Amino acid sequence: MVATPLLQVENLTITNSAQSNERLVQGVSFNLASGQRLGLIGKSGCGKSLTCHAITGALRAPLIPSSGVIRFQGRDLLTMPLAERQKVRGTGVFCIFQSPGSALHPSLTIETQLLETTGAASLFGEVARHAVYQALDAVSLPKRCLHQYPDALSGGMKQRVMMAMALILKPTILIADEPTTGLDVITEFETLQALDVVQRETGSALLFVSHDLRIVRQTCTSVLVMDAGRLVETCDLNQPIVPSCHPATAEITGAMERLQL
């Protein structure tokens, strides 16, 4: 008997209701299995982040998922009551967004925000504090960060705070949406290392979103290619990408090869 995928996205279409229902994402379908590391690549503006926002419930009007199904463990997130969907966030599906600062409260210390996370994970008192310290160590953040506010941290450190939250919550699915954008190469390396720790420690399935195939190759075993709001190809990263691939895939791989010259 074949196991049901953790995440099933079927014929997802996202439209802009303020622009004559313009289709920004159209007919997107893919599965994410337990323990899988799946990449999603494509040029900026192709619909990668919108797809993630639909999965996490972060789409905001006038953008709406106008058709399709997003099943998490067999239940459709798009038709699930709001209270139940909010329970899925964090321990079910956790997203590390491209701009981590937007997910952190600017007026609360990192310690306060991590302790709030332990509450969501049903950890309290000394057990909660121990979980926070363990998570910080795992993502290589100094304990002084606990007494700082988000504005005092670099972009890479904020990303690792989000990863510490994921370690505490132990989500079933971890989505990383362009987590290395704008980082220098050293911070990029540290961020990817921390992400690898989180995925291994939690056992989460990973959906890793990027426009950089070089990074996706380091992180994932397979990749979906997106172009102009549609999924156009699936590639096994353990195999060479063939010359007869879709033009969007050829453009991305060609750009990567030129950068490596």
C-alpha positions in Angstrom: 0.0 0.0 0.0 1.4 3.4 -1.1 1.6 6.0 1.8 -0.4 9.2 1.3 1.9 12.2 0.8 2.1 14.6 3.7 1.2 17.5 1.3 -0.8 17.3 -1.9 -1.3 20.4 -4.0 -3.7 19.8 -6.9 -4.5 22.2 -9.7 -3.9 25.3 -7.5 -4.8 28.5 -9.2 -4.2 31.9 -7.6 -5.9 35.0 -9.0 -5.8 38.8 -8.4 -9.4 39.7 -7.8 -8.6 43.4 -8.2 -7.2 42.8 -11.7 -10.0 41.1 -13.5 -9.1 37.8 -11.8 -5.7 37.7 -13.5 -4.2 34.3 -13.0 -0.8 34.6 -11.2 -0.4 30.8 -10.5 -2.3 28.3 -12.6 -2.9 24.6 -12.3 0.0 23.8 -10.0 0.1 20.2 -8.8 2.8 18.4 -6.7 3.2 16.1 -3.7 5.6 16.3 -0.8 6.3 13.0 1.0 7.6 12.3 4.5 11.3 13.1 4.8 11.5 14.4 1.3 13.7 17.4 0.4 12.0 19.1 -2.6 13.2 22.2 -4.3 11.0 24.8 -6.1 12.9 27.0 -8.5 12.2 29.7 -11.1 12.9 33.3 -12.0 11.7 36.1 -9.6 8.0 36.7 -10.0 7.2 33.3 -11.4 4.8 32.4 -8.5 7.0 30.4 -6.1 6.3 32.5 -3.1 2.6 32.9 -3.9 2.4 29.1 -3.9 4.0 28.9 -0.5 1.7 31.7 0.8 -1.3 29.7 -0.3 0.0 26.6 1.5 0.6 28.5 4.7 -2.5 30.6 4.6 -0.5 33.8 4.2 -2.2 35.1 1.0 -3.8 38.5 1.4 -6.6 40.1 -0.6 -6.9 40.8 -3.4 -4.9 37.6 -4.0 -7.0 34.5 -3.5 -6.7 30.7 -4.2 -9.6 30.6 -6.7 -9.5 26.9 -7.4 -7.7 23.7 -6.5 -6.9 21.7 -3.3 -4.1 21.8 -0.8 -4.3 18.7 1.4 -2.1 18.4 4.6 -2.2 14.8 5.9 -5.3 14.3 3.8 -7.3 17.4 4.9 -7.9 20.3 2.6 -6.3 23.4 4.1 -8.4 25.7 1.8 -11.7 24.5 3.2 -10.6 23.9 6.8 -12.2 26.2 9.5 -9.9 29.0 10.4 -9.4 27.8 14.0 -8.3 24.4 12.8 -6.0 25.9 10.2 -4.3 28.1 12.8 -3.5 24.9 14.8 -1.8 23.5 11.7 0.5 26.5 11.5 3.8 26.0 13.4 3.6 22.4 14.5 2.1 21.2 11.2 3.5 23.5 8.6 6.2 26.0 9.5 7.5 28.6 7.0 10.7 30.5 7.1 10.0 33.5 4.8 12.5 35.5 2.7 12.1 38.5 5.1 12.3 36.9 8.6 12.0 40.3 10.2 8.4 40.5 9.1 7.6 37.3 11.1 9.3 38.7 14.3 7.6 41.2 16.6 9.8 44.4 16.6 8.9 45.3 20.2 9.5 41.9 21.9 12.9 40.4 22.8 14.0 37.2 21.1 13.7 35.4 24.4 10.1 36.5 24.8 9.2 35.3 21.2 11.0 32.0 21.6 9.2 31.3 24.9 5.9 32.1 23.2 6.9 29.4 20.7 7.5 26.9 23.5 4.0 27.5 24.7 2.7 26.6 21.3 4.7 23.4 21.6 3.2 22.7 25.1 6.5 23.3 26.9 6.6 25.3 30.1 8.9 26.5 32.9 12.4 25.2 33.0 11.7 22.7 30.3 10.8 25.6 28.0 13.9 27.5 28.8 16.0 24.4 28.2 14.4 23.9 24.8 15.2 27.5 23.9 18.9 27.2 24.9 19.1 23.9 23.0 17.6 25.4 19.9 20.0 28.4 20.0 23.0 26.1 20.3 21.8 24.0 17.4 21.6 27.0 15.0 24.8 28.6 16.3 23.3 31.7 17.9 24.9 33.2 21.0 22.7 33.4 24.1 23.1 37.2 24.2 20.6 37.3 21.3 17.9 36.4 23.8 18.0 39.9 25.3 18.0 41.7 22.0 15.2 42.9 19.8 15.0 41.9 16.1 16.3 45.2 14.8 19.7 44.5 16.6 20.2 41.2 14.6 21.5 40.7 11.1 19.3 39.2 8.4 21.1 35.8 8.8 20.7 35.9 12.5 17.0 36.5 12.1 16.7 33.6 9.8 18.4 31.4 12.4 15.9 32.7 15.1 13.1 31.4 12.8 15.0 28.1 12.5 15.3 27.9 16.3 11.5 28.3 16.5 11.1 25.4 14.0 13.4 23.3 16.2 11.1 23.9 19.2 7.9 23.3 17.3 9.1 20.3 15.3 6.8 20.8 12.3 5.8 18.0 10.0 6.5 20.2 7.0 9.2 22.9 6.8 9.0 25.5 4.0 12.0 27.7 3.4 11.1 30.5 1.0 14.3 32.1 -0.4 16.1 31.9 3.0 19.5 32.9 1.7 18.5 35.9 -0.5 20.6 39.0 0.2 23.1 37.1 2.5 26.9 37.1 2.0 28.5 33.8 1.2 29.6 33.1 4.8 26.2 33.8 6.2 24.6 31.8 3.4 26.7 28.8 4.4 25.8 29.2 8.1 22.1 29.5 7.2 22.1 26.4 5.1 24.0 24.5 7.8 21.4 25.6 10.3 18.6 24.6 8.0 20.1 21.1 7.6 20.3 20.7 11.3 16.6 21.7 11.7 15.5 19.3 9.0 17.5 16.4 10.4 16.6 17.1 14.1 12.8 17.5 13.4 12.5 14.9 10.6 10.4 17.4 8.7 9.7 17.2 5.0 11.3 20.2 3.3 10.0 22.4 0.5 13.0 24.7 -0.3 12.2 27.7 -2.6 14.9 29.5 -4.5 15.9 31.1 -7.8 19.4 29.7 -7.3 19.8 26.1 -8.6 23.3 26.0 -7.1 21.9 26.2 -3.6 19.0 23.9 -4.3 21.5 21.2 -5.5 23.2 21.4 -2.1 19.9 21.0 -0.2 17.4 18.9 -2.2 17.2 15.6 -4.0 14.6 16.7 -6.6 13.3 20.0 -7.9 10.2 21.5 -9.5 10.8 24.2 -12.1 8.2 27.0 -12.3 7.8 29.5 -15.1 5.1 32.2 -15.5 2.9 30.7 -12.8 3.0 27.1 -14.0 5.1 24.1 -13.1 6.9 23.1 -16.2 9.3 20.3 -15.2 10.4 17.9 -12.4 14.1 17.0 -12.2 16.0 14.4 -10.2 19.0 16.2 -8.9 20.9 12.9 -8.6 20.9 12.8 -12.4 22.3 15.2 -15.0 19.6 17.7 -16.3 19.2 16.7 -19.9 19.7 19.1 -22.8 16.1 18.6 -24.0 14.7 20.1 -20.8 12.1 22.9 -20.8 13.5 26.3 -21.9 13.0 27.7 -18.4 15.1 24.9 -16.9 17.8 25.4 -19.6 17.9 29.1 -18.9 18.4 28.5 -15.2 21.1 25.8 -15.6 22.8 27.9 -18.3 23.0 30.9 -16.0 24.4 28.7 -13.2 27.1 27.3 -15.5 28.2 30.7 -16.6 28.5 32.0 -13.0 30.7 29.0 -12.2 33.2 29.8 -15.0 
